[in-house]
Amino acid sequence: KYGRSGQLLCHIWGDAQWEAHQHLKDEEVVLEVVKGLRAMFATDQDLISFPPLWKVTRWSLDPFALGAYTEFQDVLASEEDRDIYMRSEGRLLFAGEGAIPGDDGAQCTHGAVLSGASAAMTVLGRDMGVTDQEPEHLADLRGDGPLGFNVA
């Protein structure tokens, strides 16, 4: 249902302990990941080959992101903190992977999409002068899925 057959994603996040990857060439990063997989599946070394297609991104060096991360990393952080973080402030709405409940997709792309859709529906409802009842075309999108969306 998700992804592609034979596809592997390795995520080395902003505060990961493996800092040496910052100084490696892209091919060297992939080789290190392959070595790790070979160590994990030591009984069948032929199973893990160097991938024919791969991509290394360096998000922490991206001048627009600079490794920005919206997930709460503090051990004392709770779902209550996330609730506070995603509250609107007047006309200012917050959306993204950090502005969604943990069970609905926090820290994930689909969570960012869902929270953005929720904010968009709020804006559309406001722009149409709706206060207590959503317009029918918006209500059709509501269901029992994440954030109250009909995602079936």
N, C-alpha and C positions, 0 to 999 in steps of 0.2 A: 504494500500500500504506500509506503514512504520510500523515497530515495530511488536509487538504481541498483540493480543486481551487481554485485562485485565492487561496490563503491564504499570507501572508507573515509571518514572525516576525523581528523585529529585536531583538537582544539587546544592550543597552548594559550591560556588567557593572560590578561594583563599583569596579574600578580603571581603568575606561576613561578615555581622555584627553579625551573630550568631556564637560566638566563643565558647560557652559552649559545643558544640558537640565534641570538641577536648578531653574533659575529660569524656565523656560518653562511656559506653560499646556499642558495635554494636547494640545489641538488644534495648538498651535505645534510640539510635539515631532513629531507625525504629519506636519505640513507639512514640517519639516526632513528627515524620512526620505523623503518623496515627492520633495523637491528633489534629494536625493542619488540616488535612483533615476532621476530624469529626466536628471541629469548623466551617469549611467552608460549610459543608453539614449537618448542625444541624437538618434539618427536617427529615432525614432518617439515624439515627445512625447505623442501621443494614447493611446499604450499605457499610460501611467502616469497614472491619475486619482487624486483624493483618495478614499480608500476609504470605502464607505458604512458599514462597521462597523469599529471599532477599539477598542483598549483600551491604556491606558498605565498601567503599575504603577510604583510608586516603592519598590522593595524596600529600598533603602538607608535609607529613612525609616520603614519598617515597625517599630513599637516592639518586635515580637517577634523580628525577624530582624536589624534594623539593618545590613543588607548583609552578614551573615555569609556566608562563602564557604569551602567545604571543599576547593577545588582548590588544589594547590600552585602558587604563582605564582613562586617563586624560580627563576632560570635554572639553579641547581645542583641542583634537585630531580630525583629519579629515581624509577623504578618501585620500586626498593628502599626508598625513603622511604615510598611508598604501602603496601608490604608491612608495614612496621613499624607504620604508622598503623592498619591494619585488624586487627592482631592482638588477640585477646581477652586480657583480664587477669582470670584467674580466672573468676568468674561474670559479669563485665562484658563485653558484646559491643558492637562498634561497627558501625554500618550507616549507609549514606547514599551520596551521590554521590562522596564522597572516600574511601570504604572499599571500593573495588572496583578491580580491575586496569584499567589504561588501555584495554586492548583490549576489555574487557567492558562499558564504559559509564561510566567515570569522568567526572564533571562533567555527567552527564545524568540525567534523570528515570528512565529505564529502569534505569540503574545503581543508583540509590537503591532502586528496587523490588526488583531482583535481590539486592542485598546485604541488604536487610531480610528477604526470603524465606529467604536462606541463614541469617541469624541466627535466624529463627523456627524453622527446621528443627533447628538446633543445640539450641535451647531445648526443643523438643518431644522430641528424642532424649534429652536429659538428664533431663527430667521423667519419662520413662518408664523410667528406669534403664538406658538403652541405653549401652553403652560401646564395644563393638567392632563391632556390627552394627546397622544401622538397622532399625526396624520396617518391615514390608512396605509399609504404606500410605505411608511416607515414601520408601522405596526406589523406588516407582513414579514418583516425581517426578524421579528422577535420570536423566541422559542425557549426551549429548556436547555440549550447548550451553554458554552462558556460566555460569561457576561450577558446572559439572557438572549443570545443570538440563535437563530434557527440555522444551524450549520450542517444539517443533514443533506 
